[in-house]
Amino acid sequence: MVPEQPIEDDNPRTTKSGENSLPIVDGENGIMSRVYGVVGAEGHSCKSCVSNAEYNGGDPSCHNSAVGEYDAAGNLDREGCGYVCCKIEPDTSKGAGNSIILEIGELDSLKNQGHLTVIGQHKGVPLVQCTTGRCDGEVDVKPLDCKRYPFLPIIEGDTLRFQHGVRSKCPMPEIDRILHLAYVITSVLKSLKLNPASRNTFQHGHEEMVGYEDFDVGFLANKGLDEIEQESDIEIAAQIERERVRIELFAPPELDKQELLDKYEEHLVAMKRMNLLNFRVLKEAGVVFTEEGIDLKAVNFDLIS
């Protein structure tokens, strides 16, 4: 998923560090709510991303990155991305708008496709654009490309490697990024196992994409699950404190603040547990991380479910 241009912000702000300004979410409890627990069917979130604390790749990891960080007085300490990867107006010119690549068969779903516009294909890879920047995964088609962002899987020969959306458009904490990568790799291997035609998307889809840079997964060769979990627990604690402040500042007074915070924590922990499990499955299936990527010939696809 390739946002070519950042969102226009009617009230641009700069961070205290003087870094380039990112768009911040407008409205206290609107489409892009600053409070995770407030986001519902009318919000940005995909309801099926978190169901009964079973996380499958959507919010809550993006929430903290998207809405930014505030001090107790309500001053903005760190801007959020404003879900820039989703909130882009469609544009049919090449390299502009919000371009999405599909695997063969994704649009065969009975779910609503009204928010997607087919603009063509590249070497057999379907190309679409999103017309709304919003989707409900329970009723709308949510392309796998969107679920995997900011990662873009690429297959060269029998090697699976990755690119990553430019960091200025995705300020996700590094440990969340690592956890999300476990979901992405598992998702790609499932596609290759269940839909062999998807290999063509991974071989050629990246040729039409912009706004990405190479991402070396070799560092994971020496990173154990215990270390990942410890780093994740530290980040979860920090995110909970940031959300506590946002709840005090922006939550509707009629809502239970502790309940909102508990929901956020529950989903963060579910995200961690699911992706740690994904890492264990990948290891058991023979996935080895190298500077070149992942050797698909060494993967036991029978263990990918």
Secondary structure by P-SEA (a helix, b strand, c coil): ccccccccccbbbbcccccccccccccccccccccccccccccccccccccccccccccccccccccccccccccccccccccccccccccccccccbbbbbccccccccccccccccccccccbbbbbbccccccccccccccccccccbbbbbccccccccccccccccccaaaaaaaaaaaaaaaaaaaaccccccccccccccccccbbbbbccccccccaaaaaaaaaaaaaaaaaaaaaaaaccccccccaaaaaaaaaaaaaaaaaaaaaaaaaaaaacccccccccccccccccccc
